[in-house]
């Protein structure tokens, strides 16, 4: 960097020696050159080396480079096991279970219905987690560990997931988890009675 500055100053002397500007001596100018410490660190980063007692000492990396990504940390904290596919952010530990072998979670109409029921209960999608049991190796114990649910709403054939045989439209306590079962989203789209029966279980607990 010093060589570059010296060359620039020599060219300036040559170009303006006949003008009104006074000639600048490169070595004298470099001795008076004051470069802020922050600018030096920004230019060289971790390659900057300082001398202490005749030995080279690597400068510490800048504060900006040493800080972990906050965004990445938040994402990791909100994702159970970091590999489990689910919708929502599970802020209120409310787990919805579906079983759909044709879609990731449900078709467009089914997702609209599910979101409507969730909102009617006073929750947002960030408050809940939605999982599809199709082709997943969940067990009741793994679900408790991963999601730590306070409530589980199991729709369609997902209600057969639990240790005990639960009937449809049931409400039961398992290890301090309140489990509610209802018809599938597909069934509730075509049968108003099925949706009404599920709502009769949800409304006393969560309905506004």
N, C-alpha and C positions, 0 to 999 in steps of 0.2 A: 504493500500500500504506500510506503514511504517513497519507493522508487517512482511510482505513478505520479504522486504529488510533485516530486522533484522535476519530472519531465514536463508536467503541465506548467510549472512556474518558469522553467527554462524557456519554453515556447512563448510564454507571455512576455518575458524580458526581450526576446528576439523580435517579437512582433511590434512591441510598443517602445523600443529603445529610442526611436526618433520622435516620439510623441510627447505629450504633456505628462504622461504617467511616469512616475519614478520607477527605475528598475528594481526588481526584488531579487535578493540573493536567496537561492533555494535553501541552503543549509541554515541560514539565519532564520528564514521563515518557518522551516520545520521545527526549529528549536522553540519557537514561540507558539507553534500550533497547539491549540488546546482542544482535544477531542473528548467530549463527555464520556464517562465510563459506560453509561447506558448504550451509547452509540457503538462503542467498541464491542460490547457484549452482543448487541443485535447483529453486527456485521459478521462476527466470527462464531458465535454460539458456543457449542461444546469444543470447538477446535482451538479456542483461546487458551494459551499456556502462559503462566506467570513463573518467574524465577524466584526461588526462596532458598537462601543459603547455598547458592551455587547449583541447585538441583531444579529440574522442571517439575512443576506441580500443576496437574490438570485442574482447570477452573470448574466449579460446580455448575451444573446445567441451570438454565434460567428457571425462574419460578413457574412460568407459563408452561414450559416443557415438562416439568416434574409433576404437575398436578394431574391426577387421573380424570378421565372424562366423566363429568357428573351425569350427562345424559345416558351414557352407557351403564353407569352404576344403577340409575333408576330403572332402566329397562330390565336389568338382571334381577332386581329386587321384586319386580312386579310379575315375573314369569316363573311359575312353579317348575322347579327342576330344569328350567331354561330350555327344555326340549319338548314339553308337553303342549300339544296344540289345543288352544281354547280361545274363545272370544271373551272380551271384557277385560277388566283389570282386578276383579275379585276384592275390591276395597271393603265391601261389607260381608264378605265370606258367605255369599249366597250362590249355591251351585245348581245350575239347571242341566239336566241330563236329557239328551235326545238319542234316538237310534235311527239313523238315516243311511242307507247303503247306496244312495244315488247322488247325494250332495255332501258338501263339507259339513254342513250342519242342518240345513233345510233349504227348500226352494225359496224363490223370492217372496211368494205369498206366505209361506210358513214363517220366514224371518220377520215379515211385517206383523204377523199375528203374535209371534213371540215377543217382539219389542213392545207391542201394545199392551200385552199382559204385564210385562216387567214395569212399564211406566205406570200402569194402573195400580201396581203395588207400591208405588212411591220410590222406585229405584231407577237409576240410570244404568246404561250398559257398563260404565266403569265400576259400578257397585257389585256386579255379578260376574260369574264365570259360566260359560256355556261349553259343554263338551259333548262330542259325539262318540258313543260307545262302540260304533261299528269299527271293526278291525283294530280295536284298542285292547290292551292287556291290563286294564284297570282291575284292581280288587278293591273291596270296601276299605281295607286297611291302607292301601296306597292312596286312595282318594282322600282319606282323612289326613294322611301325612302331607300330601301335596297341596291341598286346597284349604285344609283346616275349616271346613264348612260349619256354619251355625244352622243353616237350612239347606235341604236338598229337595228340589222339585224334579221328580223323575217322570218323563212323559213317554207314552207308548210302551214298547216292550222293555224300555229301560228300567221299569219298575221291577223286573225279574232279576235285577242286579244284586239285590240285598240278601243278607244271610237268611232272613225268614221270608216265607212266601207271602208277599203283600198283595192284597186285592187291589183292583182298580178303584180310584177315588178313595184312598185311605190316608190316614194321618197317624204316624207312629213315631215314637222316640227310640233312637239308636245311639247309645253312648253320648248322650247330651246333644245329639243332632236331631232336629225335627225333620222328618221325611214326609213328603206329600207326593202322592202319585196321581197321575191324570192321563187322559187319552193322548194319542200322538197329535202332533201339529196337523198332519194330513187329515186325521179324523175330525179334529175341531174345526177345520176349514169348511167341511161339508155338513157337520152336525152341530147345530147351535146348542143342543142339549148337552153335548160333551163339554163344550166350553163353559156352559153355565154350571155344570157340576164341579169342574175344577175351580171356578171362581167362588163357588159356595164354600170351598175349603180355604181359599186364599184371602177372601175379603175380611173375615173376622180378625185375621192376624195382621194383614198389611194394607187392606183397602182403605182409601181415604173417605 
